C-alpha cells in the first residue's frame, strides 16, 4: 500500500520538496542522515514560530555540536503529508539563511516510521506500508536487485546505518541524502589504507571545505578507494571526499573539564550522489535496504 508520494526536485545534489508551515510556503530538505527533523532558527523567526529553550537534547554533526531550541508548528505540510501541533527542533545556523535555502530539514525520525522508496533520479520518494510481501517482491521495478542489512536502529538516533567494506575493511556508514557527495572520515580512510597525504599536489588541488549542522567548516580533499562494497555490489577505483568530519564533535563528562569524542559517529556518509545513481527501498522493521543501479557514476567529487 502506498501511503503517499513526495515530488522531489534535486538541485546541486540536494533533494528538495515544497511544504507549508502554518500556511506559509517553505522549502524542505530531505535528509536521512539527520535523526531529528528541524527548522533553522532564522527561518523560524521569519515564520513567527514560538521558540523555547531545550536542555536535554544534543545534536552533533559535521562541524560540531549545534545549538538547539524547540518550537511547535500548528500545521505542517510536506508534499501530500500533513500534521498538526508538530514539535520540531530549531537549530542555529552559522551563516545567514538565504532565500533559496531550505527552511526545514526532514530527518530520519520521519522516514524510520514507514518503508521509503527513494527514486530521486525520477524525482520521487514513495512512502509504503507492505503487507504480506516477501523481500524479493519489493524491488518491483526490476528483475534483479542488490540487498544489504541495516544495523539495529537506535531509539534516540534513528539513522539508516549499515556496514560497508572499503578495501576489504569494514566501515560503519550512514545512508545520507543530506550530504551532497559521499565522504569518508580521515580515520576510516587511514584504517583502510586509502588516504593520500593531504599535502599531495593532486589532493591539494581538489581540496575544499565541508559544512553541516555544526558551526565549523572542515577541510576535505579527494581520495581513491580501491574497492567499495555495499551488500553484493562492488565499485572499483571510486573517488570520494575525505574529511575529518567530526573532529569538533566532543563532549565533557560531568565533573570533568576534559572533552572526548562523541559516541556513535559513523566512518562514512553515503550521500545523494549514491541515491541519484541507484533506486532504493529502505525497510526499517526488516532492517534491509534493497537497491538497483541506475547507471552513470556511483560517486561524484565536486
C-alpha positions as CSV (number, residue, x, y, z in Angstrom):
1,X,0.0,0.0,0.0
2,X,1.4,3.4,-1.0
3,X,0.8,6.0,1.8
4,X,2.0,9.0,-0.1
5,X,4.5,10.3,-2.6
6,X,6.8,13.3,-2.4
7,X,7.7,15.1,-5.6
8,X,11.4,15.9,-5.3
9,X,13.5,18.4,-7.1
10,X,17.2,17.6,-6.9
11,X,19.2,20.8,-7.1
12,X,23.0,20.6,-6.8
13,X,22.6,17.2,-5.2
14,X,20.1,18.5,-2.6
15,X,16.7,16.7,-2.6
16,X,14.1,19.4,-2.0
17,X,10.3,19.3,-1.7
18,X,7.8,22.1,-1.2
19,X,5.9,22.4,2.0
20,X,4.0,24.8,4.3
21,X,4.3,25.8,7.9
22,X,1.1,27.4,9.2
23,X,0.0,28.2,5.7
24,X,3.4,29.8,4.7
25,X,5.4,28.2,1.9
26,X,8.8,26.7,2.7
27,X,11.4,24.6,1.0
28,X,12.2,21.3,2.7
29,X,15.4,19.4,2.5
30,X,15.1,15.6,2.7
31,X,18.0,14.4,4.9
32,X,18.0,10.8,6.0
33,X,21.4,11.4,7.7
34,X,19.9,13.5,10.5
35,X,18.0,11.8,13.2
36,X,16.0,14.9,14.2
37,X,13.7,16.9,11.9
38,X,14.3,20.6,12.5
39,X,13.8,24.2,11.4
40,X,16.7,26.6,11.0
41,X,16.5,29.4,13.6
42,X,16.5,32.2,11.0
43,X,13.5,30.6,9.2
44,X,11.7,30.0,12.5
45,X,11.9,33.7,13.4
46,X,10.8,34.8,9.9
47,X,7.8,32.4,10.1
48,X,6.9,33.8,13.5
49,X,7.3,30.5,15.3
50,X,7.5,30.5,19.2
51,X,10.9,29.5,20.4
52,X,11.7,27.7,23.7
53,X,15.0,26.5,25.2
54,X,15.7,22.8,25.1
55,X,18.2,21.4,27.7
56,X,18.0,17.7,27.3
57,X,18.7,17.4,23.5
58,X,22.2,17.4,21.9
59,X,22.6,17.5,18.1
60,X,26.0,16.6,16.7
61,X,27.0,16.6,13.0
62,X,29.6,17.8,10.6
63,X,31.2,20.9,12.1
64,X,30.5,20.1,15.8
65,X,27.5,20.4,18.2
66,X,24.6,22.7,17.2
67,X,22.7,25.0,19.5
68,X,19.2,23.6,19.9
69,X,15.9,25.3,20.6
70,X,12.4,24.0,20.2
71,X,9.1,25.0,18.6
72,X,5.6,23.8,18.0
73,X,4.2,24.1,14.5
74,X,0.4,24.3,14.3
75,X,0.1,23.0,10.8
76,X,2.9,21.3,8.8
77,X,2.5,20.0,5.3
78,X,5.2,18.3,3.2
79,X,4.0,17.1,-0.2
80,X,0.8,15.2,0.5
81,X,1.7,14.6,4.2
82,X,0.2,16.9,6.8
83,X,0.1,17.0,10.6
84,X,-1.0,19.3,13.4
85,X,0.8,20.5,16.5
86,X,4.2,19.1,15.5
87,X,7.1,19.6,17.8
88,X,10.3,20.4,16.0
89,X,13.9,21.2,17.0
90,X,15.2,24.6,16.0
91,X,18.9,24.8,15.1
92,X,21.1,27.8,14.9
93,X,22.9,28.3,11.6
94,X,26.5,29.6,11.4
95,X,25.8,31.7,8.4
96,X,22.7,33.7,7.5
97,X,19.9,31.8,5.8
98,X,19.5,32.8,2.1
99,X,16.0,33.0,0.5
100,X,16.8,29.9,-1.7
101,X,18.0,27.8,1.3
102,X,15.6,25.2,2.7
103,X,13.9,26.3,5.9
104,X,13.0,22.8,7.2
105,X,15.1,19.6,7.3
106,X,13.0,16.5,7.3
107,X,15.1,13.8,9.0
108,X,15.0,10.1,9.5
109,X,12.8,10.3,12.6
110,X,10.1,10.8,9.9
111,X,11.3,8.1,7.4
112,X,12.0,5.5,10.1
113,X,8.2,5.1,10.6
114,X,7.5,3.8,7.1
115,X,9.0,1.9,4.2
116,X,10.5,4.5,1.9
117,X,11.3,4.1,-1.8
118,X,13.9,6.7,-3.0
119,X,13.7,7.2,-6.7
120,X,15.5,10.5,-6.8
121,X,16.6,10.1,-10.5
122,X,12.9,10.3,-11.3
123,X,12.1,13.0,-8.8
124,X,10.0,10.9,-6.3
125,X,10.0,9.5,-2.8
126,X,7.2,7.0,-2.1
127,X,6.1,6.1,1.3
128,X,4.9,2.5,1.6
129,X,3.4,0.0,4.0
130,X,3.9,-3.5,2.6
131,X,1.6,-6.3,3.8
132,X,2.3,-10.0,3.3
133,X,5.2,-9.2,0.9
134,X,8.4,-11.2,0.6
135,X,11.7,-9.3,0.4
136,X,12.3,-10.5,-3.2
137,X,8.9,-9.0,-4.2
138,X,9.7,-5.5,-3.0
139,X,12.0,-4.3,-5.8
140,X,9.0,-4.3,-8.1
141,X,10.7,-2.1,-10.7
142,X,13.4,-4.6,-11.6
143,X,14.1,-8.3,-12.3
144,X,17.1,-8.4,-10.1
145,X,18.3,-6.3,-7.2
146,X,21.1,-5.9,-4.6
147,X,20.4,-6.1,-0.8
148,X,22.3,-5.0,2.3
149,X,21.4,-5.5,6.0
150,X,20.9,-2.4,8.2
151,X,22.2,-2.1,11.7
152,X,19.8,-2.4,14.6
153,X,18.1,1.1,15.0
154,X,18.8,3.2,18.0
155,X,15.7,4.7,19.5
156,X,17.3,8.1,20.2
157,X,19.2,8.2,16.9
158,X,17.2,6.6,14.1
159,X,19.8,6.9,11.3
160,X,20.0,4.5,8.4
161,X,23.2,2.7,9.4
162,X,24.9,-0.3,7.8
163,X,28.3,-1.8,7.4
164,X,30.1,-1.4,4.1
165,X,33.6,-2.5,3.0
166,X,36.4,-0.2,1.9
167,X,39.4,-2.0,0.6
168,X,38.2,-5.1,2.4
169,X,37.9,-3.2,5.8
170,X,34.5,-2.8,7.5
171,X,33.3,0.7,7.8
172,X,30.1,1.8,9.6
173,X,28.2,4.1,7.1
174,X,25.0,6.2,7.1
175,X,22.7,6.5,4.1
176,X,22.6,10.2,4.0
177,X,20.6,12.1,1.4
178,X,21.5,15.4,3.1
179,X,25.2,15.0,2.1
180,X,25.7,16.2,-1.5
181,X,28.6,13.8,-2.2
182,X,29.8,10.7,-0.4
183,X,32.6,11.3,2.1
184,X,34.7,9.0,4.3
185,X,36.3,10.2,7.6
186,X,40.0,10.6,7.7
187,X,40.3,7.9,10.4
188,X,38.3,5.3,8.4
189,X,40.3,6.1,5.3
190,X,43.6,5.7,7.1
191,X,42.5,2.4,8.6
192,X,41.6,1.1,5.1
193,X,44.9,2.4,3.6
194,X,43.3,4.6,1.0
195,X,44.4,8.0,2.1
196,X,46.9,10.0,0.1
197,X,48.8,12.7,2.1
198,X,46.8,16.0,2.3
199,X,49.9,17.8,1.0
200,X,49.9,15.7,-2.2
201,X,49.6,18.1,-5.2
202,X,46.6,16.4,-6.6
203,X,44.7,16.2,-3.3
204,X,45.6,19.9,-2.6
205,X,44.3,21.0,-6.0
206,X,40.9,19.4,-5.2
207,X,40.7,20.5,-1.6
208,X,37.7,22.3,-0.2
209,X,35.5,23.0,2.8
210,X,32.6,21.0,4.1
211,X,29.9,22.2,6.5
212,X,26.9,20.7,8.3
213,X,24.7,21.4,11.3
214,X,27.7,22.5,13.4
215,X,29.3,26.0,13.4
216,X,32.7,24.9,12.0
217,X,33.6,24.0,8.4
218,X,36.1,21.2,7.9
219,X,38.7,20.8,5.2
220,X,38.3,18.0,2.7
221,X,40.1,16.6,-0.3
222,X,39.7,13.7,-2.8
223,X,40.9,10.1,-2.1
224,X,40.6,6.9,-4.2
225,X,39.1,3.7,-2.8
226,X,40.4,0.7,-4.5
227,X,37.2,-1.2,-3.7
228,X,33.9,-0.2,-2.1
229,X,31.3,-2.8,-1.4
230,X,27.7,-2.4,-0.2
231,X,25.7,-5.6,0.1
232,X,26.6,-7.6,-3.0
233,X,27.5,-4.6,-5.1
234,X,31.2,-3.7,-5.6
235,X,32.6,-0.5,-7.0
236,X,36.2,-0.3,-8.1
237,X,38.6,2.8,-8.2
238,X,36.0,5.0,-6.5
239,X,37.0,8.6,-5.9
240,X,35.3,10.2,-2.9
241,X,35.8,13.1,-0.5
242,X,37.9,12.5,2.6
243,X,37.5,14.8,5.6
244,X,37.9,14.8,9.4
245,X,34.1,15.2,9.7
246,X,33.6,15.0,13.4
247,X,36.7,16.4,14.9
248,X,34.7,19.1,16.7
249,X,32.1,16.7,18.0
250,X,33.2,16.3,21.6
251,X,31.5,16.0,25.0
252,X,32.8,16.6,28.5
253,X,31.8,14.2,31.3
254,X,30.1,15.5,34.4
255,X,32.8,16.7,36.8
256,X,35.5,16.7,34.1
257,X,36.9,19.5,32.0
258,X,38.5,17.1,29.5
259,X,36.5,16.6,26.3
260,X,36.3,13.3,24.5
261,X,34.8,12.4,21.1
262,X,31.0,12.0,21.0
263,X,29.8,8.4,20.8
264,X,28.2,6.7,17.8
265,X,29.7,8.7,14.9
266,X,29.9,6.9,11.6
267,X,33.0,6.4,9.4
268,X,31.3,7.2,6.1
269,X,28.4,9.2,4.8
270,X,26.9,7.7,1.7
271,X,25.5,10.8,0.0
272,X,23.0,12.0,-2.5
273,X,25.3,11.0,-5.4
274,X,24.7,7.3,-4.5
275,X,21.0,7.9,-4.3
276,X,21.0,9.5,-7.7
277,X,22.8,6.6,-9.2
278,X,20.5,4.0,-7.5
279,X,16.9,3.3,-6.7
280,X,16.5,2.2,-3.1
281,X,13.8,0.9,-0.8
282,X,14.6,1.1,2.9
283,X,12.7,-1.3,5.2
284,X,13.3,-0.3,8.9
285,X,11.4,-3.2,10.5
286,X,13.1,-5.8,8.3
287,X,16.4,-4.0,8.7
288,X,17.1,-4.3,5.0
289,X,17.8,-2.0,2.0
290,X,17.1,-3.3,-1.5
291,X,18.5,-1.3,-4.4
292,X,19.3,-1.3,-8.1
293,X,21.9,0.6,-10.1
294,X,20.5,3.2,-12.5
295,X,23.8,3.8,-14.4
296,X,26.4,6.5,-14.5
297,X,29.0,7.4,-11.9
298,X,28.2,5.9,-8.5
299,X,30.1,8.7,-6.7
300,X,30.8,12.3,-7.6
301,X,33.5,14.6,-6.5
302,X,32.8,18.4,-6.6
